[in-house]
Amino acid sequence: MDCLPTPTEKQTGHRWAQHKSGRRFPLDLSVSEIEVQGKHLFIGILRDVSEQVAMRERMRKAYE
């Protein structure tokens, strides 16, 4: 019996999403594949990175 499945592959990347209000925002998407009892399952985590993107833009402008 598998107690804790181990990820076999992980992919990450930045994407754009659209809120139900219509506002577009950047997000970080992380997807991992695990195998549990012979079945392949995928776990996805979405994280809003609007603040990080805004901070990078402010820093870029400050150094210009």
Secondary structure, DSSP 8 states (H G I E B T S, - for coil): --SS--EEEEEEEEEEEE-TTS-EEEEEEEEEEEEETTEEEEEEEEEE-HHHHHHHHHHHHHT-
